[in-house]
Amino acid sequence: MDLPSTPFVPAIALRWQRNVSDLREYQVIRDGNVFQSGLSHSTIFSSEFERAQQLKEQLALEYHDKNVEEVFSGEEVGMESGSAFCICSQHEIRNPPPLHGTDEQILSDLTLIHGIGPVTAQRLKNRGYRTIRDLLQHPKYRKNAAYLLSHVEKKAAYFLMEWIGRRHPKSHPLNLAVAGSIEKEGFSFLDIETLGIFSRPIILLGLAHWQNNRVHIRQYLLRDIDEEPAALEAAFSHLHKSTAFVTFNGKSFDIPYLQERAAYYRMSFPNEVVHFDLLHFSRRRWRDVFPNCRLQTLERSLFGIERELDIPSALVPEFYEAFLTTGSPGLLLPIVEHNRQDVLSLVHLFYLLLEESECQ
């Protein structure tokens, strides 16, 4: 792996410690101002902001004489680019049921074949062509039908999602059917915390995987900015070509951000990976049910999850900057807990969406 020379990384840390206090990418708005709140993380209600400021003062004082290793039960991970700090946790979550009939869900949609629209599909079904498998007997469509069927049988998940994406919007439930082609251990539930919108360091990277019927979460936390390359390298070691990402708004944020940081440090990042961005599926399913489709709104409404030690995402850079300034690791507690709950909520939400898509 081609990595930068060692003097390069401390220079990044020093520059960011000088500049991070100037970052503020949010606006505090009056409570109840729904017109400005929307889905954006750039607005914070005044009551949320005041509670967060009180929490920041409390944590800074309470943990001023501690270090990161005393506050968090983690382990040092040695990588080529340095040391990374990993916080590991295991969680008992209802084991997801096996996905039945996902192949048939895909094969029942005749419009996946080029040249077949809804009207033609209905005509074909009236003539006895109920599935794409039936089209193997059709003189016009059999070639494309055989091609798609071969990839369904090979469980070529990336190919199938790309194929479906050319015929349906990315929020279409049929995209979820591709999950049936992937072993549950192959899913990577991913969420990152950063110092800003783009081209700024990732300060915490959370990854969850199924292992021995439990959800294992690894959170790579930066104790200082110069640990970013080691944290990225450690996190990337769990990813591979057969990984399937599960994120919330990850297609617009998390994955492009990781690609940019990987390129910055000249690291490799897996491409052509199956990606389930739950924001798109959630908007399609619940946009007319809940006031918004933020992850915290969904987890509270669907699973009864109420966060205790938490801060708005927009305040993560401010709390981390306060940690760098004061050295009090207590200021990292809400960041770590926020990230951990985001990842756990991804797991719950993903399997709920899968179960509902099977019933359709």
N, C-alpha and C positions, 0 to 999 in steps of 0.2 A: 504494500500500500504506500503510495507516494504522499508523504506528509511534509508539512512545512518545517523549517529548521527551528530549533528550540528558542532562539531569541525573538522569533516572530510572535509567538503566543503570548509571553508576558507583555509585549508592547500593546497587544489588543486589550488585555486586562486593564492596564493602566489607562489607556485612552477611554475605555468604557466607564471606568470608575470616576474619571473626571467629568464625563458628559452625561451620565445616566440621570443625574439630578435635574437636568433640564427637560427630561422627557415627560410629556403629559398629553396623552392621546384620548382624553375623555372630557365630557362636559357634565357638570352637575346640574340637574334640572329639578324643578319643583315636584314634590310628590303628587302623583296622579296625573301628570302631564303625559297622557298616553300618546299624544300626537308626535312627541319627540322621542319616545322610548323605542317603539318598534322592535326589530330583531337585532339591531346593532348593539355591540358591546361598548360603544363609545359614549353612551349616556348612562349616568348613574343618578338615581333619585337621592335627594338631599338627605333623607333619613338613613339610607344605606351608607352614604358617604360619612355621615357623622358617627354612625356605629363603627365603621371601619377605622376611623381616626382614633376613636376611644380604644378599640382593640389593639391598634398599633402601639399606642402609648403603654397600655397594660402589659403586652407581651414583651416589649423592649425592656421594661423595668423588671418584670418577673424572671426573665432568663438572661439578665445582663452578665451574670458570672458563669454562664455555661458555654460549652462549645457544641458544635454540630453533632459530634459523635456521642455526646452525653444525652442529647435530646432525642435523636433518632436512632433506632435500632437498625443499623446498616452495616455494610461491609465494603471494604476497599477492594476495587477491582483493578488489577494492573493491566494496562494496555500498551501498545507500542508508543502511543502519543502521550502517555502519562497515566495518572491514577484517576479513576472515576469512583464516585460514591454511590452505592446502590442500596435503596431501601426496599426490602422484599416483604411481601405479605401474601397470605393465602386466604381464600374466601370460599365458604360453603354457599354455593348457589344451586338452585334446582337444576339438576342435570338436564340439558336440552333434549327434548324428545327427538327420535330419529325422524328425518324428513322423508315422508313417503310420497311417491307419485310425482316428484319434481320433474323427472324426465317426461312424464306424460303431460305435465303442465306446459312444457315447452313444445312438445310435439303436437299438442292439440291446437296450436295457433298457426293456422295456414298462412296468415299474413307475413310470417317470417320468411316466406319464399318470395324472391324477387318477382314482381309482376302480379302478385296476388294482393288485392286490396280487400276491404271489408265486404264489398258487394260480390266480388268474384269468389271470396272465401265462402260466403253463404250459398252461392250457386253450386260450388263444388261439394259442400256438405249435403245439399239436397240431392246430389247425384251419387252420394255414398262415400265420398272422400272425407272421412271424419278427422283423420290425423295426417301428419306429414308422412308417416309410415305408409299410409294408404296411397299417397302420391307417387310412390315407387312404381305404381302401375299406370301412371298418367303419362302420355307421350310427350307432353310439353314441359312438365315440371319435375319429372322423375330424376333428372340429373342433379338439379339443385337440392332436391329432397334427399337424395342419397348422400350428397356432400354434407349437409347439415346433420343428418342422422348419424353419420360416422363419427362426428365430433361429439354428439350427445353420448354415444356409446363409449367413447374414449374419455368422457368426463373432462373435456378440454375447457375448463372454466373460463379462462381469459378469452379464448376464441368465442365462446358462447355469449359472454357479456358484450363483447364488441359487436357480434352479429345482431343481438337483440337491440343494442343501442342504435343501430342504423335504421331500425323499423319502429322503435317505440321511444318515448321520452325516458330520460334516466330515472325518473321516479316511478316508472311502470312496475307493478308488482312482479311481472315476469322476470325482471332482473334479479329479484330475490330468489327465484327458483334455482338460479345458478348455484346458490349455497349448497344445494343437495349434492353437487359434484365435488364438494370439498370436505375432507375430514375435519372434525371439529378442532383437532390440535393444530390445524393449519391456519386458523384465524388469529390475526394480530389486532387486538383492540388498542387503539393508539390515541394519545392526547398529549399535546405539548404546551408548555408555558414559556413565554418569551418576554424580552424586554421591550417589545414594541411590535409594530405591524410587520415590517420586512427589513432584511439586512441588519438585523440586530440579534444578539446572541440568544440561543435557546438556554433557558436556565433550569428547566426540568422536563424530562421526557418520560412519560408513563406508558408502559406496555403490559398488556395482559394476555395470557395464553391459558388454554385448558391443559392441565397436566394431572394425571391420576384422578380424574373426575372432580378436580377442584380448579378454581381460577387462581392462577399465580400472577401477581402484579409485581413488576420490577420498575422502580422509579429512580432514574438517574438524575441526581440533584447536584448542581454546581455549588461547591462551597466557595468558589471564586470563579471569576469569568475565564481564567486561563484553563479551567478544567473542561471547557466545552468540547474540544476535539476528542478528548478521552471518553467523555460521556456519549458522544455521537458514535464513536467507534464501538463502544461496548453495546450500545443499543442496536446498532446495525448488525452485530454478530448474531442476533436472534432472527434476522430477516433473511429471506432467500427467494428464489424465483417462484416457488410454489406458495409463498405467503399470500394470504388474502387480508387486506386491510379492512378494518371496520372503524370508521371515524364519524364525527359529527361536524359537518362543514369542512371536512378534510380535503376535498377536491379543490376547494378554493384557498384553503389556508394551510393546514398541517403538512400535507404532502409537498406542495410547492415550496413551503418554507424549509422543509428538510432537504429537498433537492438543492435549494440555494445554499444552505449551510454546508452540505456535502461538497458541492462544487467549490465553495470558498476554501475549504481545507483539502481539496483535491482527493476526496474520498469517493468510493463507489456507492451508489444507492440503487436498489433493485428497480428496474423498469418493467413495463408490461406486466404489472401485477394487478390481480383482481382487486377491486376497491368498492366496498359498500359504504356510500356516504349516507348516513341515516337521516341527515337533515332533509334531503329531497323526498325520501319515502315518508317521513313524518309530516312534512307540509302537505303532501297529497292526502294523507290519511286523516290528519287532525286540524287542518287550517281553519275549518269551520266549526270546530268543537271547542278549542281553547283560545284564550286571548292572544297568545303567540306560541310559536314553536321553539322557544329556547329549550335547551336540554333540561334546565332546572324546573321549568314549568311542566314539562312532560313527566319528569321523574316524580314530581310532587303529585300531579294529577293522576298518573297511571299506577304508581307504586307506593304512594304515601310516604315518600322519602322527604324528610325535613332536615336540612343541613344545620348544624349547630356552629361549628367553628369554620366559617367560610367568609370569603370576600368576593366582590364582583371581579370578573376577569380583568377588567380595565385597571384595577388597582394592584394587580400582581407586580408590575414593574416598580411601583412606588414602594411596596413592602420589601421587595428585594433590594432596592436601593438603600432603604433604611437599614436593612441587615448589613450591607456592605459598609455603611457609614458607622453604625453603632457596634457591629460585631455580635449583636444579640441574636442567637439562632431561633429564639421564640418567634421572631418575625417570619420565619419560614414555615411555621406550623400551619397557618391557614392556606399557604400556597400548596404544600404537600397534600393536605387533606382535600382541598379543592380538586386537585388533579386526580387523586385516588378515587374520589366519588364520581368524577366525570367518567373515568374508565369503567368503574363498576356499573354505572348507569348505561353505558354503551352496551354492556353485556345483556342487561335486562331488556333494554329496548330492542336490540337486535333480534332476540329470540321471540319477543312478543310480535314483532313485525313478521317474522317467518311463520309463526303459527297462524296469524291472521291471513297471510297470503295463501297458505295451504287450504284455508276454508273457503276461499273465493272460487 
